[in-house]
Amino acid sequence: MMNRVLITGAAGGIGSALRESLRGVYPVLRLSDRTPVAPARDGEEIDRTDLADMTEVERMVAGCDGIVHLGGISGENTWESILQSNIVGLYNVFEAARRAGTRRIIMATSNHAVGFYPRAQTIDHRVVPRPDSRYGVSKAFSEALASLYADKHGIGFLCTRIGNFGPRPIDSRRLAIWVSPRDYTQLVRIGLEHPDIRFEIVYGVSNNRRSWYDNSNADRLGYRPQDDSEPYAAEILAAEAGQAKDPIAERYQGGMFCAGEYDAAAPPE
Ligand SMILES: NC(=O)c1ccc[n+]([C@@H]2O[C@H](COP(=O)([O-])OP(=O)(O)OC[C@H]3O[C@@H](n4cnc5c(N)ncnc54)[C@H](O)[C@@H]3O)[C@@H](O)[C@H]2O)c1
């Protein structure tokens, strides 16, 4: 039973939304971030922790039955920033959870862990990672570390490769990868409550007609997404008509993450 659920990255976009959608679902939500989080209401605890500090992280996870791990750098950045938040910080959370006996972790991994798959290919949860950035590498690392802590320490992990979270899709790429707040909440609840999860990778996407993903592993776990980006398609495509597009970004699922910083002498094929 989930009594106290920790949300890291609780001051961020997804964390703020889950704070509302999970309110009252579990008796206590512990809301943690390194930046200030709005004051606690009934059934909430506020925590201020930098994930890179193991002593603080151990205090943060103490007494939590499940963790929704959203905290970290959420896009491409310098190696030093990625290293501290998404590699060291991630290790600290999983290792502190092991020491504390936490049984479930929902990991916010990303489409950018597999961003160099072409848009022409439908991929499922079994493909090998093809990260499109230092950020994507950190998300592939999170999946590998989750696999280790599942196999060796029996923590149950649901790794959600989130597409793009928001109230509506914002461009044509996001028509394929959008996830609505209510659908992502459903997925998080499956991760926390499903009786039989050891190590699973699923795509954190809505039921988009234009999806690049075979999300049958999520279906198998009972995920029934309610939303589809299609009603937004005509308006988005009309707004983009005639816009110049980067051909590399258009070829790959990771979009502009694939088109940045590459070696001009050996561009992505
Ligand atoms: N928003 C999306 O569409 C999307 C897509 C794919 C993956 N994700 C992943 O989901 C998670 C949440 O995304 P978001 O959009 O809410 O991001 P966000 O940037 O809005 O929130 C991330 C939060 O993590 C906190 N954080 C960063 N480093 C930290 C550290 N060292 N210690 C403590 N807190 C730290 C930040 O202060 C921030 O509040 C991230 O891990 C992101 O990579 C998001």
The ligand as an ORCA input file, in Angstrom:
! r2SCAN-3c Opt
* xyz 0 1
  N       7.868     17.902    -19.893
  C       8.015     16.942    -20.806
  O       7.338     16.942    -21.823
  C       9.031     15.850    -20.595
  C       9.345     14.986    -21.655
  C      10.254     13.952    -21.441
  C      10.813     13.774    -20.189
  N      10.511     14.655    -19.187
  C      11.159     14.460    -17.877
  O      10.177     14.601    -16.863
  C      10.743     15.243    -15.723
  C       9.926     16.472    -15.360
  O       9.849     17.309    -16.487
  P       9.346     18.815    -16.357
  O       8.916     19.239    -17.709
  O       8.419     18.966    -15.202
  O      10.729     19.531    -16.050
  P      10.994     20.887    -15.239
  O      12.314     21.388    -15.720
  O       9.821     21.783    -15.305
  O      11.135     20.357    -13.737
  C      12.264     19.672    -13.284
  C      12.502     20.077    -11.853
  O      13.664     19.386    -11.383
  C      14.336     20.261    -10.506
  N      15.747     19.877    -10.414
  C      16.684     19.890    -11.400
  N      17.876     19.525    -10.900
  C      17.695     19.280     -9.579
  C      18.552     18.886     -8.525
  N      19.861     18.666     -8.735
  N      18.018     18.738     -7.301
  C      16.689     18.954     -7.069
  N      15.837     19.347     -8.026
  C      16.341     19.502     -9.275
  C      14.162     21.639    -11.098
  O      14.321     22.644    -10.105
  C      12.761     21.572    -11.677
  O      11.801     22.136    -10.811
  C      12.183     15.561    -16.078
  O      13.014     14.540    -15.573
  C      12.200     15.525    -17.597
  O      13.468     15.165    -18.101
  C       9.653     15.672    -19.365
*
